[in-house]
Amino acid sequence: MQGPLLLISGSGRARGTALLDGECAFPVIEVAWREAREALQTVRPVAVLAENGAQYGPDFAALVQTAAESRPYLPVIALGDGSDADPDPLTALPLAAPAALLPDIAARRLRARLSSALRVRALHDTVLRRSGETRPFDAAWQSDPLDDAAIVLAGRGASYPALSLAAGSRVGVVGAFSIEVAAKHLNGRDLDGVILAEGFSPRVADAFLTVLAEDARFRNLPVIVAGELAGVAEDYGLPNFEIVTGEASRVVTMALPLIRQQAFAARLARALTSLAAGGLLDPRTGLMTPEAFARDLTQVVTDAARRGTSLTVARFAFDSSHERASFEAARILSRLMRRADFAARFADHAVVVAFGQTELRTAETIARRLSSVLKHTLTGADGRKRLTPAVTLASLRPGDTARALLDRLNAEPQRAAS
């Protein structure tokens, strides 16, 4: 993707210039803060590196807002020194580069952060290009990617409750009191970040971060170390790795832009899958759209009636106050369902799954297992309270239409134990 990198700084030679010397694949255009907004419109950069944002609060906020409205995605990296004076990055990606950090490490981290962000920009550009003029995902882009995000919070020290509360107010939180549990969650579901808090030995913390860096699945995952944990190195080769000190609110504030970018990338990946499927899949869940589900269910009901085969549908319902949990449940179910099954998430936050050629008793067993996974995975805003879906089932009867089957499903009492 062609275009320059816009570097915005205060007076004197920008630190970013030194860090990028001879290592940037793009031309670097350096401007002062007073020229930033105009340069953003005229230069049309592929990325922005902003220095000294704390000293230019209103200008920084305006810059970030303008960048957030750009299409395709325009990453803004806020270069700070890791102090409490670093600006609230809003949607800008924070990059702490304290003066004590070795220049080669700081340069390597900046290049990795930039490359990771540009991959998301390229992905967004691909979705926009392939969707053409119809733009079938405009409604999906209107919501903040953080509404879809879920992270794992690993820790067992005094800071854990405050971190859980601060993070849980913005994203879904999966708590883990051990590294083994954190690894299990990372392997079993799609997560958008890791916050590593205190409570682990230096050897365990270092080994966990090393494993994340060596696994290609997690290489671009935001990994935030809360506080100065013993044994944690300054760099693991993870593009979105940060060590953030201070109060829980500051840790979460610095983590959110990185988590938002990861959640946006995941949404884009689902959008590409949906485009490949002819727009039949919802980019926020990976399941069918309600309209596509209704069409397929009508066809399956007709085929089942003609062949005399079984068909059972299950409804996994959540309280309306847990909208985020229903999206998480939908994405989890999309990974757990059998190939022959299909599902959709509806406006009432319920996920309906159709089990083709499956009688009621077998479907009850499957639904019970799926419900158990959801119960042990989904949590409330505090990251600790387990959420249990209400599960109902209905089987196809002679003379049923798809509409009659769904109406009976919504009216059925609970049929599967959660």
C-alpha positions as CSV (number, residue, x, y, z in Angstrom):
1,M,0.0,0.0,0.0
2,Q,1.6,3.2,-1.2
3,G,1.8,6.5,0.7
4,P,3.9,8.4,3.1
5,L,4.2,8.2,6.9
6,L,3.2,11.5,8.6
7,L,5.4,12.3,11.6
8,I,4.0,15.1,13.9
9,S,6.3,16.5,16.5
10,G,7.0,19.6,18.5
11,S,10.3,21.6,18.1
12,G,13.7,20.2,17.2
13,R,14.5,16.9,15.5
14,A,11.7,14.4,16.1
15,R,12.6,11.3,18.1
16,G,10.6,9.2,15.7
17,T,12.9,10.3,12.8
18,A,15.9,8.9,14.7
19,L,14.0,5.6,15.4
20,L,13.0,5.2,11.8
21,D,16.3,6.3,10.2
22,G,17.0,4.0,7.3
23,E,14.4,1.4,8.3
24,C,11.1,2.8,7.0
25,A,9.7,1.5,3.7
26,F,7.7,4.7,3.2
27,P,8.7,8.3,2.7
28,V,8.5,10.1,6.0
29,I,7.0,13.6,6.0
30,E,7.6,15.6,9.2
31,V,5.4,18.5,10.3
32,A,4.8,20.5,13.4
33,W,1.6,20.2,15.4
34,R,0.2,23.5,14.0
35,E,0.3,22.0,10.5
36,A,-1.0,18.5,11.5
37,R,-4.6,18.8,10.4
38,E,-3.9,20.4,7.1
39,A,-1.1,17.8,6.4
40,L,-3.5,15.0,7.1
41,Q,-5.8,16.2,4.3
42,T,-3.1,17.0,1.8
43,V,-0.5,14.3,2.4
44,R,-3.0,11.4,2.7
45,P,-0.6,9.2,4.8
46,V,-0.8,5.5,5.4
47,A,-0.1,6.0,9.1
48,V,0.6,8.8,11.5
49,L,3.3,9.0,14.3
50,A,2.4,11.6,16.9
51,E,5.0,12.9,19.4
52,N,4.4,15.1,22.4
53,G,0.7,14.7,22.3
54,A,0.4,15.6,26.0
55,Q,1.6,19.1,25.2
56,Y,-0.9,19.5,22.4
57,G,-4.1,18.1,23.9
58,P,-6.8,19.8,21.7
59,D,-4.7,19.3,18.5
60,F,-4.0,15.7,19.4
61,A,-7.7,14.9,20.1
62,A,-8.7,16.6,16.8
63,L,-6.1,14.7,14.9
64,V,-7.2,11.4,16.3
65,Q,-10.9,12.2,15.6
66,T,-10.1,13.0,12.0
67,A,-8.0,9.8,11.6
68,A,-10.8,7.7,13.1
69,E,-13.2,8.9,10.3
70,S,-10.7,8.0,7.5
71,R,-11.4,5.1,5.1
72,P,-9.5,2.8,5.0
73,Y,-8.3,2.6,8.6
74,L,-5.6,5.2,9.3
75,P,-3.5,4.1,12.3
76,V,-2.2,6.8,14.7
77,I,0.7,5.8,16.9
78,A,1.2,8.0,19.9
79,L,4.9,8.0,20.9
80,G,5.3,8.7,24.6
81,D,7.9,8.2,27.3
82,G,5.9,5.9,29.5
83,S,5.2,8.5,32.1
84,D,1.9,9.5,33.7
85,A,2.0,12.6,31.5
86,D,1.4,10.5,28.4
87,P,-1.9,11.5,26.7
88,D,-5.1,9.6,26.9
89,P,-4.6,7.8,23.5
90,L,-8.3,7.7,22.7
91,T,-8.2,5.6,19.6
92,A,-4.5,6.2,19.0
93,L,-2.1,3.3,19.6
94,P,0.2,4.0,22.5
95,L,3.9,3.3,22.2
96,A,5.9,3.9,25.3
97,A,9.5,4.5,24.6
98,P,11.2,5.8,27.8
99,A,14.6,7.5,27.4
100,A,16.2,4.6,29.3
101,L,15.0,2.1,26.7
102,L,17.9,1.1,24.3
103,P,17.5,2.9,21.0
104,D,17.6,-0.4,19.0
105,I,14.8,-1.9,21.1
106,A,12.7,1.3,20.8
107,A,13.2,1.3,17.0
108,R,12.4,-2.4,16.7
109,R,9.2,-1.9,18.7
110,L,8.1,1.1,16.6
111,R,8.6,-0.7,13.3
112,A,6.8,-3.8,14.6
113,R,3.8,-1.7,15.9
114,L,3.7,0.1,12.6
115,S,3.8,-3.1,10.5
116,S,1.0,-4.6,12.6
117,A,-1.2,-1.6,12.2
118,L,-0.6,-1.4,8.4
119,R,-1.7,-5.0,8.1
120,V,-5.1,-4.0,9.6
121,R,-5.2,-1.0,7.2
122,A,-4.6,-3.4,4.2
123,L,-7.3,-5.8,5.5
124,H,-9.8,-2.9,5.7
125,D,-8.8,-1.7,2.2
126,T,-9.5,-5.2,0.9
127,V,-12.9,-5.4,2.5
128,L,-13.9,-2.0,1.1
129,R,-12.7,-2.9,-2.4
130,R,-14.4,-6.3,-2.5
131,S,-17.7,-5.0,-1.1
132,G,-17.8,-2.4,-3.9
133,E,-20.6,0.2,-4.0
134,T,-23.1,-1.9,-2.0
135,R,-21.1,-1.6,1.2
136,P,-23.1,-4.4,2.9
137,F,-21.2,-3.9,6.2
138,D,-22.0,-0.2,6.8
139,A,-24.3,-1.1,9.8
140,A,-21.6,-3.2,11.4
141,W,-19.0,-0.4,11.2
142,Q,-21.2,2.0,13.1
143,S,-20.6,0.2,16.4
144,D,-17.3,0.5,18.3
145,P,-15.2,-2.7,17.9
146,L,-14.8,-2.7,21.6
147,D,-18.4,-3.7,21.8
148,D,-17.3,-7.0,20.3
149,A,-14.0,-7.3,22.2
150,A,-13.1,-9.8,24.9
151,I,-9.8,-10.2,26.7
152,V,-8.2,-12.5,29.2
153,L,-7.1,-11.0,32.5
154,A,-4.5,-13.2,34.2
155,G,-3.5,-12.4,37.8
156,R,-4.1,-13.1,41.4
157,G,-2.6,-10.2,43.2
158,A,-4.0,-7.1,44.9
159,S,-4.4,-5.2,41.6
160,Y,-6.7,-7.9,40.0
161,P,-10.1,-6.7,41.3
162,A,-9.5,-3.1,40.2
163,L,-8.2,-4.2,36.8
164,S,-11.2,-6.5,36.4
165,L,-13.6,-3.7,37.2
166,A,-11.9,-1.1,35.0
167,A,-11.6,-3.5,32.0
168,G,-15.0,-5.1,32.4
169,S,-16.7,-1.7,32.0
170,R,-15.4,-1.5,28.4
171,V,-14.8,-5.0,27.1
172,G,-15.7,-8.6,27.9
173,V,-13.3,-10.0,30.5
174,V,-12.3,-13.6,31.0
175,G,-10.6,-14.0,34.4
176,A,-7.7,-16.5,34.9
177,F,-6.0,-17.0,38.3
178,S,-3.3,-19.2,36.7
179,I,-1.3,-19.2,33.5
180,E,-2.7,-22.6,32.6
181,V,-6.3,-21.3,32.7
182,A,-5.3,-18.2,30.6
183,A,-3.6,-20.5,28.0
184,K,-6.8,-22.7,27.9
185,H,-9.0,-19.7,27.2
186,L,-6.6,-18.4,24.5
187,N,-6.6,-21.8,22.8
188,G,-10.3,-22.3,23.1
189,R,-11.8,-19.0,21.8
190,D,-11.1,-15.8,19.9
191,L,-9.8,-13.2,22.3
192,D,-8.7,-9.7,21.5
193,G,-6.0,-9.1,24.1
194,V,-4.2,-10.2,27.3
195,I,-3.6,-8.2,30.5
196,L,-1.0,-9.8,32.7
197,A,-1.2,-8.7,36.3
198,E,0.8,-9.5,39.4
199,G,0.8,-12.8,41.2
200,F,3.1,-15.0,39.1
201,S,6.7,-15.9,39.6
202,P,9.3,-14.2,37.3
203,R,10.0,-17.5,35.5
204,V,6.3,-18.2,34.9
205,A,5.6,-14.7,33.6
206,D,8.6,-14.7,31.3
207,A,7.8,-18.2,30.0
208,F,4.1,-17.2,29.2
209,L,5.2,-14.1,27.2
210,T,7.8,-16.1,25.4
211,V,5.3,-18.7,24.3
212,L,2.9,-16.0,23.1
213,A,5.7,-14.5,21.0
214,E,6.6,-17.9,19.5
215,D,3.0,-18.8,18.5
216,A,1.9,-17.3,15.2
217,R,-1.8,-17.3,16.4
218,F,-1.0,-14.8,19.1
219,R,1.8,-12.7,17.6
220,N,-0.3,-9.7,16.9
221,L,-2.4,-10.0,20.0
222,P,-2.2,-7.0,22.4
223,V,-0.3,-8.1,25.5
224,I,-0.3,-5.6,28.3
225,V,1.8,-6.1,31.5
226,A,0.2,-4.2,34.4
227,G,3.0,-2.9,36.5
228,E,6.7,-3.7,36.7
229,L,6.6,-7.5,37.1
230,A,9.8,-9.1,38.0
231,G,11.3,-11.2,35.2
232,V,9.5,-9.5,32.4
233,A,11.8,-8.3,29.6
234,E,11.5,-5.0,27.8
235,D,10.8,-6.7,24.4
236,Y,9.5,-10.1,23.3
237,G,9.1,-9.4,19.6
238,L,5.3,-8.9,20.1
239,P,4.2,-5.9,18.0
240,N,1.5,-4.9,20.5
241,F,3.3,-5.5,23.7
242,E,3.3,-2.8,26.4
243,I,4.4,-2.5,30.0
244,V,2.1,0.1,31.7
245,T,2.5,1.2,35.3
246,G,0.1,3.2,37.5
247,E,-3.5,2.8,38.5
248,A,-5.8,0.2,37.0
249,S,-7.7,2.9,35.0
250,R,-4.4,4.0,33.3
251,V,-3.5,0.4,32.4
252,V,-6.9,-0.1,30.8
253,T,-6.9,3.3,29.1
254,M,-3.5,2.5,27.4
255,A,-4.7,-1.0,26.5
256,L,-8.0,-0.1,24.9
257,P,-6.7,1.3,21.6
258,L,-4.7,-1.8,21.0
259,I,-7.6,-4.0,21.9
260,R,-9.9,-2.0,19.6
261,Q,-7.6,-2.5,16.7
262,Q,-7.4,-6.2,17.3
263,A,-11.2,-6.5,17.5
264,F,-11.5,-4.4,14.4
265,A,-9.1,-6.8,12.5
266,A,-11.2,-9.8,13.7
267,R,-14.4,-8.1,12.5
268,L,-12.7,-7.4,9.1
269,A,-11.6,-11.1,8.8
270,R,-15.2,-12.2,9.4
271,A,-16.4,-9.6,6.8
272,L,-14.1,-11.2,4.2
273,T,-15.5,-14.6,5.1
274,S,-19.0,-13.2,4.7
275,L,-18.1,-11.7,1.3
276,A,-16.8,-15.1,0.2
277,A,-20.1,-16.6,1.3
278,G,-22.1,-14.1,-0.7
279,G,-23.0,-11.9,2.2
280,L,-24.8,-14.6,4.1
281,L,-22.7,-14.3,7.2
282,D,-22.9,-11.6,9.9
283,P,-19.4,-10.0,10.2
284,R,-19.9,-9.4,14.0
285,T,-20.7,-13.0,14.8
286,G,-19.5,-15.3,12.0
287,L,-23.0,-16.9,12.0
288,M,-25.7,-16.5,9.3
289,T,-27.6,-13.3,9.1
290,P,-31.2,-13.7,10.3
291,E,-32.5,-13.3,6.8
292,A,-30.2,-16.0,5.4
293,F,-31.0,-18.3,8.4
294,A,-34.8,-17.9,7.7
295,R,-34.3,-18.9,4.0
296,D,-32.2,-21.9,4.8
297,L,-34.5,-23.0,7.6
298,T,-37.5,-22.9,5.2
299,Q,-35.6,-25.1,2.7
300,V,-34.5,-27.5,5.4
301,V,-38.0,-27.8,6.8
302,T,-39.3,-28.6,3.3
303,D,-36.6,-31.2,2.7
304,A,-37.1,-32.8,6.1
305,A,-40.9,-33.1,5.6
306,R,-40.4,-34.6,2.2
307,R,-37.8,-37.1,3.3
308,G,-39.3,-37.9,6.7
309,T,-36.1,-36.9,8.5
310,S,-35.7,-35.2,11.9
311,L,-35.0,-31.5,12.6
312,T,-34.5,-29.8,15.9
313,V,-33.9,-26.1,16.7
314,A,-32.4,-24.8,19.9
315,R,-32.5,-21.2,21.3
316,F,-29.8,-19.9,23.6
317,A,-31.2,-16.7,25.2
318,F,-29.5,-14.1,27.3
319,D,-30.8,-11.2,29.4
320,S,-31.0,-8.0,27.4
321,S,-28.5,-6.4,29.8
322,H,-25.8,-8.8,28.5
323,E,-25.7,-7.8,24.8
324,R,-21.9,-8.3,24.7
325,A,-22.3,-11.8,26.1
326,S,-24.7,-12.8,23.4
327,F,-22.2,-11.7,20.7
328,E,-19.4,-13.6,22.5
329,A,-21.8,-16.6,22.7
330,A,-22.5,-16.4,19.0
331,R,-18.8,-16.4,18.1
332,I,-18.1,-19.3,20.4
333,L,-21.0,-21.3,19.0
334,S,-19.8,-20.6,15.4
335,R,-16.6,-22.5,16.4
336,L,-18.3,-25.4,18.2
337,M,-21.2,-26.3,15.9
338,R,-21.1,-29.3,13.6
339,R,-20.6,-28.6,9.9
340,A,-24.2,-29.7,9.2
341,D,-25.7,-27.2,11.7
342,F,-26.4,-23.5,11.0
343,A,-27.3,-20.6,13.3
344,A,-28.0,-16.9,13.6
345,R,-28.1,-14.2,16.3
346,F,-31.4,-12.3,16.5
347,A,-32.3,-8.8,17.6
348,D,-33.5,-10.1,21.0
349,H,-29.9,-11.3,21.8
350,A,-30.8,-15.0,21.4
351,V,-28.9,-17.4,19.2
352,V,-30.9,-20.0,17.4
353,V,-29.2,-23.2,16.1
354,A,-30.7,-25.6,13.7
355,F,-29.6,-29.2,14.1
356,G,-30.3,-31.0,10.8
357,Q,-31.3,-34.7,10.8
358,T,-31.2,-34.7,14.6
359,E,-34.0,-35.9,16.9
360,L,-35.0,-34.1,20.1
361,R,-33.1,-36.4,22.5
362,T,-29.8,-36.1,20.7
363,A,-30.3,-32.4,20.2
364,E,-30.9,-32.0,24.0
365,T,-27.5,-33.7,24.6
366,I,-25.7,-31.4,22.1
367,A,-27.4,-28.3,23.5
368,R,-26.5,-29.2,27.0
369,R,-22.9,-29.5,26.1
370,L,-22.9,-26.2,24.3
371,S,-24.6,-24.6,27.2
372,S,-22.0,-25.9,29.6
373,V,-19.2,-24.4,27.5
374,L,-20.9,-21.1,27.4
375,K,-21.6,-21.2,31.1
376,H,-18.0,-21.8,31.9
377,T,-16.7,-19.2,29.4
378,L,-19.0,-16.2,29.6
379,T,-18.8,-13.7,32.4
380,G,-20.5,-10.5,33.4
381,A,-19.0,-7.0,33.4
382,D,-17.0,-7.7,36.5
383,G,-15.2,-10.6,34.8
384,R,-16.3,-13.1,37.6
385,K,-20.0,-13.7,37.5
386,R,-20.9,-16.7,35.3
387,L,-23.6,-16.2,32.7
388,T,-25.9,-19.1,32.0
389,P,-28.0,-19.0,28.8
390,A,-31.7,-20.1,29.0
391,V,-31.9,-23.0,26.5
392,T,-35.1,-24.1,24.8
393,L,-35.6,-26.7,22.1
394,A,-38.4,-27.6,19.6
395,S,-38.6,-30.5,17.1
396,L,-40.2,-30.5,13.7
397,R,-43.8,-31.9,13.7
398,P,-45.9,-33.1,10.7
399,G,-47.3,-30.1,8.9
400,D,-44.9,-27.6,10.5
401,T,-43.6,-24.6,8.5
402,A,-40.4,-22.9,9.4
403,R,-42.4,-20.0,11.0
404,A,-44.5,-22.4,13.1
405,L,-41.3,-24.2,14.3
406,L,-39.7,-20.9,15.4
407,D,-42.9,-19.7,17.0
408,R,-43.1,-22.9,19.1
409,L,-39.4,-22.6,20.0
410,N,-39.9,-19.1,21.4
411,A,-43.0,-20.3,23.3
412,E,-41.5,-23.6,24.7
413,P,-40.5,-23.9,28.4
414,Q,-36.9,-24.7,29.0
415,R,-36.0,-28.1,27.7
416,A,-32.3,-28.5,28.2
417,A,-30.5,-28.2,31.5
418,S,-27.9,-25.5,31.5
